[in-house]
Amino acid sequence: MRIELDCRGLRCPAPVIALAKALSTVEPGDEIAVVATDVAARVDVQAWCRMRGQEYLGEEKAEDGTPTYVVRRLLEDV
C-alpha cells in the first residue's frame, strides 16, 4: 500500500512532522509519498529516515511536477 501526504505550501519542519505522524498508520513494507514544495524537504526527509531507521526510496515527481519523497516503513518500531 502507498499513501500520499500533500505537504505543498508547508514550510520546514511541517512535512517531516506529517511524515512522522503518518508512519504509524501504515504497515511495515508500505510506502509514504511526501509531496512537498519546501526545498528543505529534500534533505529533511532523507535525514529523518536515517535517524528513524526507515528506508528512503528516492525522489519522484507528482503529476504537477512537485517533488515527491518516498519512504518505506521498515519493521522497526516507530
Order of alpha helices (4+ residues) and beta strands (2+ residues): beta-alpha-beta-alpha-beta-beta
